[in-house]
Amino acid sequence: MKIVRLTCFILFLSLAFVSIKLSIKSDERNYDWRNNSDGTVTIIHYNGPHMEFPFPDQLNGKKVGKVSSGIFEKREIYILLPIVY
């Protein structure tokens, strides 16, 4: 019985320290953006209906490089950032 408990405890500790990549899904229709000369995009407006702003890592297959100032003016929202490795 001690071996089973010890094994379960070790398994629990192992799983507690495993990094899980969070993939934030976002609908591209909720964003207005412009293409940058370096191949990235700048988000210029968020049109989504939610208070949570899922910050995308890509739009239209291009990496999001910038977010314009003022994108969050007059809105109370929460920002969800993707995990970057």
N, C-alpha and C positions, 0 to 999 in steps of 0.2 A: 504494500500500500504506500509506503514511503517513496518508493521508486516512481510510482504513478504520479504522486503529488509533486515530486521533484521535477519530473519530466514536464508536467503541465506548467509548473512555475517557470522553468527555463524557456518553454515555448512561448508563454505569455510575455516574458521579458524580451525575447527575440522579436516578437511581433510589435511590441511597444516602440521599438527603435527603428522600425522599417520606414523608410521615406516612401510616401505614396504621392505620385504626381497627380496634381489636381488639374483636370482639364476643364476649363471654363468655356461653355458653349455660348456663342453669341450670334444673334441674327444680324447679318450685314445690313439689312434694310433699316436697322435702328440707328445707323451712323451716316453722317455726311463726312467725307474726307477728300483730301487733295493729294495728288501724287507729288512726291519730292524728287529732285534730280538724282539723289543717291539710290533710288529704287525702293525707298520706303514710302509710307503714307503718313499724313498728319490728320488726326481726327479733329474736325472743326465743329461738329455738333452731334449731340446724342439725342435721338428722337424717341427713344424707348419709353414704354409706359411705366416702367418700374422705378422704384426708388433705389434699387440696387444697380450699380453700373458695372456690368461685367466687362472688364478691360480686356479687349481681345489682343492676342499676340500677332494676329494677321488679319488683314481685310483684303479681299479680292486677290488672295495669294501673295500679298506683299506684307512684309514686316511693318508693324506699327512703330514708327520712330519717334513721333512727337504727339502731344495733345495740345491743342491751342488754348491759350489763356481765355478764360471766360466761358469755357464749355459748360461749366456747372453753375453759372450765374442764375439766380432766381429759382434754383432747384435745391431741394433737400434730398441728397442721395447718399448712398453708401458705395464705396469703391471696392471692387473685388479684383485683386491683382493676380495674374497667373504666376505659378512657380516657374522660375527660370533656372536651369541647371547649367 
